[in-house]
């Protein structure tokens, strides 16, 4: 069975979409792990009397409220990044599904 050049290009494009999806999933997973770490740090910070921040290779005492504000800001940023990644993921999935349908129709016609 031989497929047309156009179908081959669409198959190649579909493979690129699938690769993009894998990249999105990997990045989203990293952001989710960072978010879990930030939320864990916030929980610990609420229970702690003293707060410390790692700067380079040392840990220095830090203002608890400032550290809490920094962590909350980082949490918001990570949540926003995760939402953005999810939107992009949905868009790429939709494009890939549409392209896959087109490819299957073309292949059936070429048989």
C-alpha positions in Angstrom: 0.0 0.0 0.0 1.4 3.4 -1.0 0.2 6.6 0.5 0.4 10.0 -1.2 2.9 12.7 -0.4 0.2 14.8 1.2 -0.8 11.9 3.5 2.8 11.4 4.4 3.1 15.0 5.4 0.0 14.8 7.5 1.3 11.7 9.2 4.6 13.6 9.9 2.6 16.6 11.3 0.6 14.2 13.5 3.9 12.8 14.9 5.0 16.3 15.7 1.7 17.0 17.5 2.2 13.8 19.6 5.8 14.8 20.4 4.5 18.3 21.5 1.9 16.6 23.7 4.7 14.5 25.4 6.7 17.7 26.0 3.6 19.4 27.5 3.0 16.5 29.8 6.6 16.5 31.0 6.6 20.2 31.7 3.2 20.1 33.4 4.4 17.3 35.6 7.5 19.4 36.6 5.3 22.3 37.5 2.9 20.1 39.5 5.9 18.7 41.5 7.1 22.2 42.2 3.6 23.2 43.2 3.4 20.3 45.7 6.8 21.4 47.1 5.6 25.0 47.5 2.4 24.0 49.2 4.3 21.7 51.5 6.7 24.5 52.4 3.7 26.8 53.1 2.1 24.3 55.4 5.4 23.8 57.3 5.9 27.6 57.4 2.5 28.0 59.1 3.5 25.6 61.8 7.0 26.9 62.3 8.1 29.6 64.7 11.3 30.6 62.8 11.7 30.7 59.1 14.8 30.0 57.0 15.6 30.5 53.4 18.2 28.7 51.3 20.5 31.1 49.6 23.2 29.4 47.5 24.8 26.8 49.8 23.7 28.2 53.1 20.4 28.6 55.0 19.7 32.1 56.5 17.0 33.2 58.8 14.2 35.1 56.9 11.2 37.1 57.8 8.3 34.6 58.0 5.7 36.9 56.3 8.1 37.8 53.4 8.9 34.1 52.9 5.2 33.3 53.0 4.4 36.0 50.4 7.2 34.7 48.2 5.8 31.2 48.4 2.3 32.3 47.7 3.4 34.3 44.7 5.3 31.3 43.4 2.3 29.0 43.9 0.1 31.4 41.9 2.7 31.5 39.1 2.9 27.7 39.0 -0.9 27.3 39.0 -1.1 29.8 36.1 1.6 27.9 34.2 -0.2 24.6 34.8 -3.5 26.1 33.5 -1.7 27.5 30.4 -0.1 24.1 29.7 -3.5 22.4 30.1 -5.1 24.8 27.6 -2.2 24.2 25.1 -2.5 20.5 25.6 -6.2 20.5 24.8 -5.6 22.6 21.7 -2.9 20.3 20.4 -5.0 17.2 21.2 -7.9 18.6 19.2 -5.7 19.4 16.3 -4.1 15.9 16.4 -7.5 14.2 16.6 -8.8 16.2 13.6 -5.6 15.5 11.6 -5.8 11.8 12.5 -9.4 11.6 11.2 -8.3 13.3 8.0 -5.4 10.8 7.6 -7.7 7.8 8.2 -10.1 9.1 5.6 -7.3 9.6 3.0 -5.9 6.2 3.7 -9.2 4.5 3.2 -9.8 6.4 -0.1 -6.3 5.4 -1.3 -6.9 1.7 -0.6 
